[in-house]
Amino acid sequence: MSNFQKWWNDTGSAIVPLRIHDHEEHAKRVAQAAWVAAGEQLQKERDEARREVCEFEADGSDCAKELSLIRGWDCFKDFK
């Protein structure tokens, strides 16, 4: 199942139009929910990639420390 299909099943299909909203307002609400979900997914993927780089580079080298200084990454904290 695609990420979109999962989001649609879990969230998107449950966003019903409010009586006070026209089609445009409803579309905006659905788009905002999708935008937030996509941002959260991108952040999750970014954090996983950072964790993999840090784990690969932290084997006795100072690369994790350099990543922290150069990129602002904290390779030793738990990513959410």
C-alpha positions, 0 to 999 in steps of 0.5 A: 500500500502506498503512503498516499493510500495509507494516509487516505484510508487513515485520514483523508477519507474522513475529512468531511465538508463542514456545512459552513465551507464551500468546495474550495474551503473543503479542498483547502482543509484536505490539502492542509492535512496532506501537506502536514502528513507529507512534511512529517513523512519527509522529516521521518525519512530525513532523520532515518538517513541521518541516523544511518550516516551517523551510525556508519561514520561513528565507528571510531572516527570524528565524523559524527562530531564533524556532522554535528558542527557542520550540519547541526546534526546531533548524531547521538540523540534519539530522532522522532 
